[in-house]
Amino acid sequence: MKHQVELSEGLSRRVDRLAERTTLTRSQIIEDALSHGRSLAWQEKWVAGVQAGLDDAEAGNFASEEEIAAVLTKYSQG
């Protein structure tokens, strides 16, 4: 069963902007927030982080082998 929810104009605009930046529909964004506890602010931050990573990759900014080794060493279980 589907229900309609009324949102404030500001919140509705944020959901619309997030839908434009992703492949998700408005309903999917709202359902994700309610089902998984991912607030709209969390979703916006996550999408911005993914976009920043894609922009870096397109600019050729990748971690060096030394940087990767340092992270793997830091978080290794050994």
C-alpha positions in Angstrom: 0.0 0.0 0.0 1.3 3.4 -0.9 0.7 6.6 1.1 1.1 10.3 0.2 3.2 12.5 2.5 3.1 16.2 2.5 6.5 17.9 2.8 7.5 21.5 3.4 8.6 23.4 0.3 12.2 23.4 1.5 12.3 19.7 2.2 10.6 18.9 -1.0 13.2 21.0 -3.0 16.0 19.1 -1.2 14.5 15.8 -2.2 14.0 17.0 -5.8 17.7 18.2 -6.0 18.9 14.9 -4.6 16.8 13.0 -7.1 18.2 15.1 -9.9 21.8 14.2 -8.8 21.2 10.4 -8.5 19.3 7.7 -10.3 16.8 7.5 -7.4 13.2 8.7 -7.4 11.7 10.9 -4.7 9.9 7.9 -3.3 13.1 5.9 -3.1 14.9 8.7 -1.3 12.2 9.1 1.3 11.8 5.3 1.7 15.6 5.0 2.2 15.5 7.6 4.9 12.6 6.0 6.7 13.7 2.3 6.2 17.4 2.7 6.9 17.7 5.8 9.0 19.6 7.7 6.4 18.6 11.3 6.9 18.3 13.6 3.9 21.4 15.4 5.2 23.3 12.1 5.3 22.2 11.2 1.7 23.2 14.7 0.5 26.6 14.4 2.1 27.1 10.9 0.7 26.2 12.0 -2.9 28.5 15.0 -2.6 31.3 12.7 -1.5 30.8 10.3 -4.4 30.7 13.2 -6.8 33.9 14.6 -5.4 35.6 11.2 -5.8 34.4 11.0 -9.4 35.7 14.5 -10.1 39.1 13.6 -8.6 39.2 10.4 -10.7 38.4 12.3 -13.9 41.1 14.8 -13.1 43.6 11.9 -12.7 44.0 12.3 -9.0 44.6 8.8 -7.6 46.3 7.6 -4.5 49.9 6.5 -4.9 51.1 3.0 -4.1 52.7 4.4 -1.0 49.5 6.0 0.2 47.5 2.8 -0.4 50.1 0.7 1.5 50.0 3.2 4.4 46.2 2.8 4.7 46.3 -1.0 4.4 49.0 -1.1 7.0 47.0 1.2 9.3 43.9 -1.0 9.2 45.4 -4.4 8.8 44.4 -7.0 11.4 48.0 -8.3 11.8 
